[in-house]
Amino acid sequence: MLQKGDMYGKDHSGITPQQLTPEVWDYVFLGKEAPRDCAISPEQLAAMRREFEYWYPFDLRVSGKDLIQNHLTFALYNHTAVWAADKAKWPRAIRCNGHLLLNSEKMSKSTGNFKTLNEAIGEYSSDAMRWALADAGDGMDDANFETTTANAAILRITKELAWIEECLAPGSGLREGPADLLADRVFDNAINIAIAAARDAFERMAFREALKAAAYDLGNARDVYRLACGPEGMHRDVTQRYIEVSTLLLLPFTPHTSEHVWRNMLKKEGAAVTAGFPTGAEPDTILQRAAAYVEDLIPAMRKAIAKAEAPPKKKGPGPAEPPPRVVGAHVFVSERFVGWQEAVLRALAPRFNAKTRAFAEDAVPAVLEAAKQDSAMSSMADKQLKQAVMPFAKFKQEEALAAGPQVLDVKLPFSEVAVINESMAYLLRSLKIDKIEVHLATDAGVPELAASVKADLNGAYPASPVFGFVTAAAAAAAAPAQ
C-alpha cells in the first residue's frame, strides 16, 4: 500500500511519514475508530487496514536457529505486547532451521567446500537438488547436503521415468480384470499408507519424513509388488494409481519431473500443481501386518533352509557326503498363545502406554501373579516361576517397545494359513523350492508329521511358525515306484 507494490521504493502512495500518526496505526493495527481530521483519505485508511488484516496473523515464520535468542523471541514479545487483548493476531508458528553442511563439513570458500545455488542446479538439476535438500534433514540440527544423494536422485528419477514409460506403453503386459490378488490389495493399501504418512509429515513440515514416505517407502512397496506378482504381472489399474499418486506426492520435491509425468506421460488436463493432494482410503493396518508377515517369513525360511542344506560333517575316510537339497517345506503355525503365555500377555497389554512406549511399574509383578494362576505354574517356587516366565515376558516387552501394542495380542487379526496360501506362488519363487504345505499345530495328525520332519511344535507361536523340510533324497525315496 505505502510503496504502491514496489518494494524497492521507486514509487509511493503519496502518504508522508508525518501523516502516519499513532492514531492512524491504532486504526490499522488495533481496529480503533478512524482519526478525525486525518490527512489520509478514508479510502486509503480502509485499504491499509484491509491489507493488514489480509496478512495477519502470519501463519509461519521460517528462520535460522541463531535468531531464537534475539529476533524471534522479541517478535513474540512485540506481538503479545501490541495485541495483548487479541490473541488472534499472535504468530501461529515459527520454524527454525539449522545451518547447511556440504558433505558433512561446514561450507567455506577458503577450503573449497562451497557450492552456490546456480552451481548446484547446473550440476544436479533443480529437481535432484531439491530432493537432496529435503533429504538433508529436518529440525534444528545442521542439515547435510550430500552430493552422493543428489547424484543418486538423478539416477532414481531417470530410472523411474523409464519405468513409467514402459508401463504406460501399449503391450506393457500389465494384468487386466479384477485386482483381487493379495499382492494387489497389499500394494493398494501401501499407496494409502504413503498418502497418509506424507500428508502428516508435510503438515508438520518434516520434509525428510515426507520424502521417505513418498519416494523410498512407496518405491520399495512397488518393488515388492512387482516381485510378488511374478510372471502374472502387475495390475494395470493399481499400477496406474501408483504412478498418479507418486507423481503428486513427489511434486513438492521434483516439480519439473512431476509436471512432465502428469501432462506428457499421463496425458492429464491441467497442471499437477493444481491437481490437489492425492486422496486414499483409511490405511488397513491388519492388511499391512499381513504383508509384513509374508516379508518376514521369507528371510526366516531362507535362513532355516540354508541350515538344513548345510553339508554334513565328514565321518571317516572316503569322499564326503553331498549336501542335502531342500525341495519342500512344511510350515507349522499356532493360532494363539495359550496357558501361562496368554495370561502374561493379558497382564502386559493394559500396562503398556502406546504414546510413551513404556510399561507401568507394576508390569513385572502383574505378569508373575497372572502366570502363577495357570495350573501348570501354580506349584512352582518364585525363583522357578521367574526363570520360566520372564524370558518370554521380557521378549514381548521389548517387541512392544519396538513395534507397538499389537505384539501383545493373544491372537493375530489375520489367518496365517490363509495369508501363506494366498502368497504361495511368491514364496515358492523367492525360496526356490517346489512345494510348501502349511498346517495348524493343533490339527489332528500334525504332531506326528512335525516329528517326521524334525520340527518342534513347542516353538510355534502366532507370527512365529516353525519349519520342517523335505530334501530331494527324501522326496525321491517317498515317491511311488514307476
N, C-alpha and C positions, 0 to 999 in steps of 0.2 A: 504493500500500500504506500508506504512512505517513499520507497525508491521506485515506484511505478513498475515493479517487476524486474528492475535492473540491479542486480546485486553488486555491480561494480561502481555504482554511483554516478553513472553518466547522465542520469535523469532523476528528477524527484517530483514529488506531488505538489510542490508549492507550499507545503506546510513547513514553517520555520521551527527551529528548536525552541524559540521563545514562546511559541503558541502551545507547546506540549507541557502544560501546567500539571501539577499534581491532581487537580480536579479532572483533567482530561484522562489521565491514567487511571484514576479511580473509576471513571465511567467505563473505560475499555476493559480493565482487568477485574474490577470488583463488581461491575454491574450496577453502579450507583447512577443517580439521575445525571442527565447531561448538564454541564456547567452553563450558567446563564451568561449572556454577553460574550460567548466564546467566538474567537476569530475563525475557528474551523467550522465549516458548514455542517448542519445536521446530517446531510447525506454522507459526508466524509467520516464523521464520527461513527455513524452506523456501520459504514464499511469497515472501519478499523476494528470495531467490536466484533463484527461478523467474522472477520479474518482471524482474530484471536481465538474466538470460540470454535472455529473450524479446526484449528491445530491443537487446541488444549482440551484435555490433558494429553501430554505426549505419552504414547504407548510404550516406547522403548528408547533408551539412550544407550548406545554402544560406545565403549571407551576402553582405555588401557588400564591395567591393574595399578599402574603407578599413580593414577589420579584418584584413587579411592580416598586417600588421606587428606586431600585438599579439595579439588574442584568438585568431585561428585558428592562428597559429604556436605559441602556448603551449598550445592544445588538443592539438596534435600532440606537443609536448614532454611534456605531462602523461600522455597515453595511453602513450607509449613508456616513460615512467618507471615508471608503475604496473604496466603489463603487459609489462615487459621480456622476460619469458620466454614470453609468449603473444601472438604477433603476430596471432592470430585475433581479438583484441579491439581491434586498432587500427582507426582510421577507414578506411572503404573509399573514400570520395570526398568531396571538398569542391568545391562550385561557387560561384564568385564572380561577382556581377553588378556592372555599373557603375551610375551614378545614372540617373534618368529625366528626360529633357528633354521639354518640351512645345513642339512645333512648332520644334524646333532651338534652343530657348532654355531657360535654367535656370528652373525653376518658382520664382516669387516672388510672395508676396501683395502686396508693395509696388508691383510693376509691373503687377499684374493678370494676369500669365501664370501662372495657377494653376487647378487643377481638382481637386475632391475625387472620391473613388470614387463616391459616390452621385450627384454631378452628372453624371459621365461615363456612368454606367449609365442615368440618366434621359434623357440627351441622345442616346445612340447605341444603347442596349440592351446587355445584358451580353455577348451573342454578338459583336456588332460591336466592342465594346471589347476583348474577348479576342483577336479577330482582329488588331486594330491593335497590341495589346501584343506579340503573337507576332511581328508584322512589324517591331516597333521595333528588333530587333537582338539578336544573341547575343554571348556573351563578356563581357569586362570593359570594353569601350568603352561609353560612356554610350548607353543606349537612347533612341530618339527617338519619342515618341508623336505621330503626325501626325493631326490632326483630319480632314484630307482622306482619309487611309487608312480611318479609321473610317466616314466618310460613304460612301466607295466600297464598303466592306464591306457596309453596309446595302443598297445598290443591288444588289450582286452576289448577296447571299443572297436578296433578293426575286426577282430575275430567275431564279435557279436554282430556287426553289420553283415559280415559274410554269412553267418548262420541264419540271420533273419531273411536275407535274400534267398537263401536255399530253401527255407521253409515256405516262403510265400510264392515260390516259383511253381508253375504247373508241373505236375508229375513229381511232386516232392515226396510222395509215398506216405503222407500222413493218413492216419486211420480215420474213417468216417463212421457214422452210426452213433449209437448211444455211448456216452462217455461214462460207463458204469464199472470199469475195472477199478480195483483197489488203488492202483497207481494213479489213475485219473482223479479219483476223489481225493487222494492224499496231496497231489500237486495243486489241484484247485484250492484245497484248504491252505496249502503253503502260500499261495498268492494272497489269500485273505489275511493270513498271519502277517505277511510282509506289508500289506496296506496298513493294518492296524499299528504295527510296530513303527513304521516310517512316520505315520501321522503323529503318533505320540512323541517321537524324537524331534520332529520338526517343530511341534508346538512348544517343546522345551528348548529349542534352538541347540539341540545336541546333534550337530550335523555329522559328526563321525558315526554316531549310532544310526542315524538315518541312512547314511551311505552303506553301512553294514547290512541293514535290513533290506534296502532297495537293490543293492548290487551283489554283495557277497552271499548273504543268506539265500536270497531268492535265486541267484545264479547257481548256487550249489544244489538247491531243490530241483532246478531244471535239469542239471546234470544227472542227479539220482533218478529223476523221472525218465530220462532218456534211456538209462541203463535198465530200469525196471520194466520198461515197455519192450525192450529187446527187438527181435525181428518183426513183431507185430506193428511197431511204430507208434509214435506219439499221436494223440488225438488232435485232429485239426482245430476244433473249437477251443480246446483247452490251450493249445499252443498259441492260437491267435489271441486269446485273452492274456496270456503271459506277455506277449510282445507289446500289446497295448498298455497294460498296467505297468510293465517295466519301463516303457518309454516315458510315461507320465511321472513315475516315481523318481526317475533319474533326471527329469527336466531341470531342477534347480542346480544340478551338478554339471550336466552336459547339455546345455540348452540348444546348441547348434546341431549336435548329433540327434537329439530328440526331435527337433523340428524337421530334420531331414527324414527320419524314420516315419514321423506322423504324416507328413504331406506327400513325400515322394515314394515311400515304400508301402505304407498302409493306405495311401490314397484317401486320407481323411479330409473333410471340408474344414476350412478354418485353421487356426494355429493351435499347436499343442498348448501354448502358454495360456490360451483362453478356454481350454477344454475342461478345466477344473481338476480337482484332486480325484483320483480313482476311488470307486466305492466297491465294497465287498461285503459278503455276509459275515456274521459274527464267527470268529475262528472256532473250529471244533477241536477242543483240547483233547477229547478222547481219541479222535482220529489222529491227531498229532502224536499222542503217546503210542498208538498202534504202529504208526510209521517209524517212530524211533525204536520201537521194539524190534522191528524187522532189521533195521540198520545195525542195531547192537548184536542181533543174533548171528549175522553173517561173520563178523570177525571172531566171535566166540566159537562158532563151529569150525572156522578155518584153523584156529589155534588147536582145537581138540583133534581135528583131522591130522594136522601136522604131527601131533604127539602120537596118534595111532599109527602113522606111517613111518615113524622113526625106525631106523634099521635095528634089528635085534642084535644083542651082544653076541659076539662070536664065541662059540664054545668048542674048544679042542682044535685039532689040526683040520686041514681041509678048507675049502672055499667057504666064505661067509654066506649066510642065507640072504636071498634078495629081500629088500624091504617090502613090507606089505603095501598094497594099493587099495585105498578105500573107494568103493563103488556105490555104497548105500549107507543110509543113516536112519536111525530111529531116534525120534525126539520125544522125550517123556516130560509132560507138563503137569503142574499141580495147580488146580483151580483156585485154591485159597489156603491161607495159613490156618492151621488148626491147633487145638490144645493150648499149651502154655504160650506158644508163639502168638496165637491170636489174642490171648489175654495181655501179652506185653504190648502189642500194637494198639489195643483198645485203651490201654493205660497211657501210652505216649501221645496218641493223637490229640486229645483235648488239652494237653500240656505243652503243645507246640504253637508258638506265635509266628504265623507266616510272614507278618510285616517285619518283625525284628529278627526273624530267623534265629530264634532262641527257645530253649525249653525252660519250663518252670523249675524252680529249685527243688521241688519235691518229686521230680520225674523219676529218679532212680528208686527212692523208697516205694513209690507207687507201682513201679514195674515189678519189684521184688514181691510186694504184697499180692499183686494180681497173679503172678506166676505161681505163688505158693497155694493159691486156691485151686489150681489144677490137681487132679487126683494123682497124676504121675509125679508131681513135685512136692506134694504136701508132707511127705515123710522125710524130706531132705533137711539136713542141718543148714544153717545160714551160709556157711562157707561153701558147701557143696552147691547150694542154690545159686549163689553168686557166680561160681565157676561155670555152671551150666547155662545161666540166663544172660549174664552181662555181655559176653561177646556178641550175641545176636542183637541185644538191645543197643549196644554201642554202635554196631554196624548200621542199624536202621536210623539211629540218631544222626550219624554222620551223613547218611544218604539224604535225610530230610534237610539238613543244613545246606547241602549242595543242590538238591533238586526240588525241594519243596514238600508240602504236606502230603501230596498224593502217594508218596512211597510208604506212608503209614497205613494205607488202605489194607484191609484184610483180604480183599478180592479185587482183581483188576476189573476195570469197567468195560473190558472187551474180552472176547474169547481168543485165547492164544491159538487154539486148534484152528478156528476159522481164519485167523489172520495168516497163519503159516500156510494153510491150504490155498488161500487166495494169492499168496506170494510164491507159490511153489515153483513156477517157471523161472522167476527171478532168482530164487535161492539155488536151484539146480545149475543155472548158468554161472552164478557167482562162485559156487563151491566146486564146480566141475565134477559132479558126481551124477550117477544115473537115477537114483531114487531116494526119496525121503518119505518116511512114514511117521506120523505124529500120533501120540497116544496120551490119554489121560491116565495119570498114575494110579487112579482109583478104579479103573475099569477091570473087569474080570479077565484073567489070563495075562495081564500086563506084568505083574511081578515076575512070573516065570520067563516071559520074553526079555525083560530087562536083565535078568540073571544070565540069560544065554548070550547076551551081547556085552556083558560086564558093565552094566550101568547101575549105579547106586540110586535107587529111588528116594532114599532118605535125603539126598542133596537137592531134590527138586522143590522149588518154591515158585510162587507167582512171579512171572517175568524173569525167572532164572531156571530154565529147564536143564535136564541132564541128557547126555547123548550116549548112544551106543552105535557102533559102526560095523558094517559088513564089508569084509575085504573081497577082492576078486577071487582069491583062492576059496574062501568060504562060500561065496556065491556059486562058484563052479561045482564045488562038492555037493551043494544042496540042490543043484539043478537036476531034474529028472533025466535019466538016460535016454538018448535018442534011439 
